[in-house]
């Protein structure tokens, strides 16, 4: 089983942390998706041109959510219920909008401009973080390790990339503090 990804991707990191915490054996290969030679590997395996993807024999599994479900099935790990799936969708929506902002910045676009696309991304980021701040102490959230890992990876990535101010979100800051001491979080820190 080979997981392909980038050390800085929060989607890849959540899977690496999850595998480590459950002692799942896998090989990890980093890809620089902006390098023309390494991009060929990405194109060969994932028509969506996104990381992560997992190669398990002849099977290629794309998308962190699908990979997580695959691992949960393969290793008889707990699955997310519908309420947890909804929270994961919210985490992913925030993460996706932040990726769009980061790509805009790297493309030298004015991501603070009053234009529909960036306005919608900023609105989604604010609303999802506000919602997640309230949800991260609920039983639905606390009873799901994968959700906790996914939120931690998003929040730590926000801080790593300095993408938005989290100082008004006490619940989210407490969540970061709780998870940053875990060995799996330290081993996968994108700063190292």
N, C-alpha and C positions, 0 to 999 in steps of 0.2 A: 504494500500500500504506500503510494507516494503522494504527498501533499505538495502542490506547487503554489507558491505565493511570494509575497514581499514581506520583509520584516516590519515594515511600517504600516501595512494594511490592518485596520482593526477587524476586518472580516476574517483574515487569515489568522490573526493573533487569537481570536476567540476559539478557533478550532485547535490551534496549538495548545492553548491553555486547557481546553476541554480534554484533549487526548492525554496530556500530561497528568491531569488530575485523576483520570480513570486508568492510567498506566496502559494506554493503548499503544501498541508497537506500530510505528510508521516511519517512513523516511521523509525528510523535509528538504525540498529543493527551492532555492530562491530564484526568482525571475525578475529581471529588470525589463518591464514590459515596454519601455521606451527605447531599448537597445534593439536594433534591427535583427540581429542574430537570435537573441533570446525571445523576441516577439514571434519568431517563426514557431517556437515550441507552443506558445500561447495559441496562435492561429490554428495549429495542427490539432489541438485538443478542445478548444472552446470557441464555437462560432460567435459567441457574444463578446469575445475578446476581453474577458474579465477574469480576475483572480478572486478567490482561489478556485482550483479544481483538483480533484482527487483521481488518481489512476489506481485502479485495483484490478490487476489482471487485464482483461480486455475491456473492462468497464471504466468509463470516464464519467465522473459525477461533477457537475458544475453548480456553483452557487453555495455559499456557506450554509444556508438553511437546508438545502437538499443533502449536502454532505453530512450535516448534523443528524438528520433523520436517518440517513444511511448507516451512520455509526451507531445510532440508537437501536436500529433493527439488528445490525450485525452482532452487536455486543450485549444485547438485551438490557439496554440502559433506559431509564425513564423517558417517556415521550412528553412533549408539551401538550397541555389541554388547550381548548379553544381560547380561553381567556389569556393564557400565556402566549399563544400564537399571535393574538392581537397585540399584546405588549411588544413582542419581538418585531412585528410589522412597524410599530411606532418607532422603536429603536432604529430599525433599518431605514425608515423614511428620514429621520433626522440625519443619520449617517450619509445617506445618498445626497441630501441637500448640501451637506457640508463638503462632500466630494465635489459637487458641482461648483461650489464657491471656490474651493482650492484650485480646481482646474481653470476656472475663470481668472484667478489671480496669476497662475502660472502662464496663462495665455495673454497676460498683460491687459486684461479687461478691467474696467472700473466696476468692481463688484458691489460698490456702495451706490452706484448710479440709480436713479429713480426710473428703472425700467421693469417691465412686468416680470421677466424671468427671474431677476435677482430679488425683486420684491417678494415674489412667491417663495423663493428659497429661504429668505430671512424670516418671513412669517412662519413658515413650517418649522424652522429651527427653534424659534422662540416658543411656539405653541407646543411642540413635542417635548422640549426640555421642561417646560412648566408642568405638563402632564406627567412626565416620567419622574419629576421631583416628588410629586404626590404619590405616585404608584410604587416607588421603590421601597416602601415600608409595608406594603400590603402582603397578606398571606399568599395571594396569587403569585406575586413576585418572589417572595422569600422562600417559597416552596419549589423553586426552579433554579437549579445551579446554572444551567445554560443561559437563562435570562440574566442572571447576576453577572456572569462572565461577559456576556455580550454588551451589557450596559457599561461595565467597567472599561472594556476595550474602547468603546466609543468615547467615554469621558476622558480617559487618559490620552487618547489620540487628539481630542480637542485641545487639551493642554499642551501636548507635544507640538502640535502645529499652530498653537496660539490662534485658534479660529473664532472663538467667542468667549465672552466673559461668563464664567460660571459662579461668580462670587455671591450672587443672590439666591442660589439654589442649595440650601442647607442639606436637604436629603441627598442630593447628588454628590455634594462634597463629602458627606459622611460615608457614602457608598465607596467613593474612591479611596478614602482613608482605610476602610475595612479591607478592601481587596489588594491594595498596593503592597502589603506585607506578605502575601501568599507567594510561595516559591515559584509557582507557575507564572505569576505576574512578573516577578523579577527576572526569571529566565527568558521571557519573551519581550522584555522592555525594548521598544524601538530605538531608544537612545543609546543602547549598547552596541 
